[in-house]
Each structure stands twice: as C-alpha cells, then as structure tokens.
C-alpha cells in the first residue's frame, strides 16, 4: 500500500494521466456521492489505481461527506486531501 504523502506525489507527477471525477457542479450532496460511487466503480473495473476527485472549494460540507463515504468504501485503499478542492484516491 502507498502512503498518503506518496499518493499526492504520484498524483501530482502524473496529473495528466490520472482519471478525474468532477463533483463540484453536482446539484446536491446526495447526487455528488452517487456520482462518486458510480464513476469510482467504473474506474475500478478498468484497472485504474489512482483517481482525482474534484469537489471544489465552498463551505467544506461536500469534502466532509466525501471523506466520510471514502472511509467506508472497501475499494479505496488510501486517500489524500489536496489543498485546492480535490482529493486523490488509491483504489
């Protein structure tokens, strides 16, 4: 398993090759979480190892809910929180 700081390094070095799930324009938190699950499973089936999840910068509620859901998801081995409205996931 890769450690959180390593996920960020890998992701930043390969940013143009890492799939992106963009949630920051979702209608609400529930639709964003549903989109995350669907796209994450799709990338998992394709054999991707790292995913960038864009949630945007706002009140922080979406990021908080994403982290809660990510911690419960058995597909996700580890994650790192970016500084500008995104997360990196290792699946």
Buried (B, 14 or more C-beta within 10 A) or exposed (E): EBEEEEBBBBBEEEEEEBBEBBBBEBEEBEEBBEBBBEBBEEBBEEEBBBBBBBBBEEEEEBBEBBEEBBEEBEBBEBBBBBEEBBBBBBB
